[in-house]
Structure formats: C-alpha cells, structure tokens
Amino acid sequence: MELDKDLASVQEVRNLIVTAKKAQAELASLNQRQVDAIVLAMTEAAEKNAEWLAKLAVEDTGFGVVRDKITKNRFASRTVYESIRDVKSIGIIREEAQKQLWEAAVPVGVVAGLVPSTNPTSTTIFKSLISVKAGNAIVFSPHPSAARCIAQTVRILSEAACAAGAPQGLLGVMTLPTLPGTQELMKRANLILATGGTAMVRAAYSSGTPALGVGPGNVPAFIERTADVPTAVRRIMASKTFDNGTICASEQAVVTEACIQSEVIAA
C-alpha cells in the first residue's frame, strides 16, 4: 500500500524538526569562535560549488542565466559572509558596565526556510549562513521544481558544517515538498524566512509563527532631470536583464521628468 504523499511529507517535516531541535541545542553550547568556523566552512563550500549549483538551478527550473546565477551564488556566500563575519552573535554581544547593562544574543531555535524556484541555490546559501551565524538550525521547504538543486545545496553546506564541528541535522530539507508539509513546517518552526510568491508569503504571515517575507516586487526607477541619463539607463537595463529579471528587486517601470523624456527613451 502506497503511503499518501501529503501524510508522508508531514511526517518527514516532524522528523526533520525533531532532529533540527536536537542539533540546535548542541550548537547553542558552542562559542563564537566555533560558530564562526562553521559559517566560514559553509561559505567556502558554497563558493567552491557556485558554478555547479548555478548550472543545476537552470537545468532544474529553466529560469535564469548560468553566469548570473554563479554571481548570485558567490554573492550569497562570500559577500554575505564578509558582511557578517565580525558580527557578534553568540552570548554577550554588548556591555555597558556603568549602566549595568548587558545585551545577549539568543537564538530563536529552528528556522523554516521557504525557497523559490527563481533563486533557489543562492537563497538557500544565504538563509543557511545567517541562520547558523545566529545559532539556529534551519529546515528548508523547496519549491517542487527546484527540489533537487536546493537539496544538493543543503547537502554541500551540511557536509561542510559538520566537518567544521556542527552537529548532524543542523540543516535539513524536505524531499517531499507539499502544501500540507510546508504548513506543518511553518507551524512547528520558531521563525519563518519566506521568499516566493504572494500566496506563499501571505501564508507565512498568517501561520501564527513569526515570519519575515519577501514576495514579488513591483519596482519603479525614477530618473531625475539632473541625472546622468546614459549611465542611469545602462544600470537599470543591466539590473532588469540580470538573470533574466528573476530577482524580485528587478525594475518593472521607469518614471522620469517630462523635460528629459525623449533623452531617456533614446538611451
């Protein structure tokens, strides 16, 4: 008798959450230096596999441009790492002895990472790095069409993390992504990082679990009369066409002043 896919997905999520909670409790016993070493190992592994993961993402989803997804993977790994490398995120992070004030960083626990098909590998890398840096475990719900490349990204990051001293199960991923399974993940997680379509982001915000969501953009660009028009247009076009416009922050419209309208159109 074949097990119902939705039921199997829900049970898989429950198992992943149990494992992630145990791993997060172990991670919480590590100091800043140990956590930073894990994050660095994950960064280097993602950076090393940036090209392969980009090709896999395009192959799986049919979205985007390989060279641009390589850039996104490298940005989500190395550039993100450089921005968080020296940030204190474990234990006491600020002291004001005269005021008898101590500020402590406290992990939320298990993060639910909802990942879209448009930016699957780079989003997975980014969310993994920031979650572990803050002392959390993360379990991913992949878009079904990007399940393979997201799973491979999690595998690479997880292997690197464990080799650097992280507990097994700190990073998890659903292999049976279904709506009931994702709903179960959102319900049982301590925080949701949701990236994707409007319906999915709304579901995250209405799940009862604290959520940070990013949905489809509707980005206007304003060119003011004193702007360097050729440079402005060149940059807008470069942004809009990068990875075939799959980034939600890609410009959707150009607004300009009437006095430079013809110059903007010509450019």
N, C-alpha and C positions, 0 to 999 in steps of 0.2 A: 504493500500500500504506500503510495507516494504521499509524503508529508506536504500539507498546504504551504505554499511559498510564503504567504504572509505570516503564518504562525512560526515558520522556521526563521524568518527574518527577525521577528520579535524576540524569539528565544536566543538567537545569535547576539542581539543587542544586549540582552540581560547578561549573557556570559561575558561579553566584552566589558560591560560596566563593572562587573564584579572584579575582573582581572585588573582593570584600569584603577579602580579604587585601592586595591592592594598595592599596585605599583606606585601610585601617587603617595601613599603613606610611607613607603620606603624612600621615595625621592625627597620627602619632607625632612628626612633625617640627615640629608647631605648639606654641606656648607656651600657658600657662594662660589668658591674656587672649584669645587667638584661639579656643581651645576653648570658653571661656565665652560668647563672642559667638555661636558656632554654636548652643550649647544655648539661649541666650535667643531666637534667631530661631526655633528649633523650637518653643519654648514659646509664643511669640506666635502662630505659625501654628496650632498646635493649639487654643489658646484662641479664636482668631477663628473657627475652624470647628467648635467644640464642639457647637453646636446641630445643624448639618447632619449631622455624623458620628453623633450620637445617633439622629437620625431614620433614618439609613441602617442603623444597627445593629439597630434594632427591626424595620425593614422586611425586612431580610435574614433575621433569625433568628426573629422572632416572640416573642422574650424581652424582658421588662422594660418600663419606662415611660420615655417620651422625656424628660420633665422630670428624672427621676432620673439618666438616662444623661448628660444635659447636665451635671448636678452632678458626676458621676464624671469626665467628660472635663475639666472645669475643675479639679477636684482633682488629677487625674493630670498636668495641665500646670502651671498656676500654683502650686498649693500645693506640689507636688513640687519645682518649680524653686526656690521660696523656701527650701525646706529644704536644698537642695544648692548654692545659688548661691555662697556664700562658702567652700565646702569646697575645700581644695587637693587636686587630683587628678592633676596633671601635674608630673613632675620631682621635685625635693627638696621634701618636704612637712613635714619636721620636722628641726631641727638642735639638737644638744646639743654645742657646741664643746668644753666642758670634758671631756666623756666621749669625745670624738672619735666621736660617733655621728650618722649622717645616715640619715634614713628617706626612701626614694624610692618613688614610686608607679609601678608597672609594669603596663601594660595586659595583659590576657590574650590579646588578639588578636581573634578573631571569636566573637561570642556567637550561640547558637541561641535564638531566642525562640519558644517554643511558646505559642499563644494560643487560649483557649477561645471558645465561642460565647456564653457568658453575659455576659462583659465584654470584648468584642472590641476596641473602639476605645480605651477607657481603658487597658487592659493594654498595647496597642501603644505608646501615648504614653509611659507610664511606663517601659517597658523601653527604649525608644529614648533617652529623656533620660538615664537612669542609665548606659547603655552608652557613649554618646558622651561624657558628662561624664568617664568614667574612661578615655577614649582608645581605645575599642573600636569595631569595626564590629559590626553585628547583622543577621542574616538570619532572617526570620520564617517559621514554618510555621503557617499559619492553619487554624482549624477549617473544614472544607469549607463548612459552611452560613454562615460569616461571611467567606468569602474576599474578597468584593467590598468590604465596608466596611473590612476590615483593609488591603487593597491601596490603597484610597483614603487611608487614614490614613498609610500609609507614603509614598505619593506626596506628600502635603502636607508631611510632615516632611522628606522628602528634598529637595524643591524649596527649602524654606526654608533647610535646612542648606547646600546648595550655593550659594545666593545669598549666604550669610554666609561663604563661603570653604572649606566642606568639600569633599573630593574626591568625584567621582561614584562611586556604588556603595557608599557607606558604610552605607546602609540598603538592604536587599534583602528581597524577599518572594516566596515560591513562588506561582506562578499555577496549578500543577498539584499541589495537596496530596494526596499519597498516603502510605500507611504506609511503603512502601519508600523514598520520597523523604525522609520525615521521619527515618527511621532513618539514612539517608545523611548528612543534615544533622547529626544528633546525633553521628555517628561522626567527622565532619570538623571540627566546631567545637571551640573551645578551652574553652568553658563553656556550659552549658545553663541557661536560665531557663525552667522548665516550670510552666505554670499550666493546670490542666484536670482531667480525670477520673482516677480512681485508676490505671487501667491505663496511661495515658499517663505519669503521674508515675513509676510503677514502672519503665516502660521507660526513662525518662530516667536514673534512678538506676542501672540495670543496663547502661547503654550503654558504660561504660568511660570516659566523659568526665565530668569534674567537673560536678555539677548541683545547682541549688537548685530545689526543687519545692514547689508549693502545690496540694494536692488538695482534694476536697470536705471541708467542715467538719462537725463534729458538736458544736455549741457549746451548752453548758448555761449558763444565767444563774442565779446564786444571789442570792436576796433575803433578807438577814439581818434579824432581828427589830427592829433599831433603824433600819432604812432608812425613807426617805420613800416609802411604798408607791405612792401615786398617781404620783409622779414616776418611780419605777423602772419601773413597768408601762408608763407612757406612752413612756418611752425604749426599752424592749425592743420594744414594738409598732411604734414608728417604725422601729427598726432592722430588724426582721423583715420589714416590708412594703415597705421601701425597694427600689425597682427590682424589685418582686415577689419579693423574697427571693433574687435570683440571686447575691448576694455570698456566698462560702463562709464568711465570718465571721458570717453572719446566725444569730441564736439559733434553736436547734432544740428547746430544752426549758427549763422554768423549775423550779428547785428552791427550796423555801422551808421555813422552820421551821413546825412544826405550829401554833404559837401565833398565827401571822398568816395561816394558810392561807386562811381564809374571806375575810379582807380582800383578799388578793391575787386570789382568784377573782372577787370582786365588782368589783375595779378592772379 
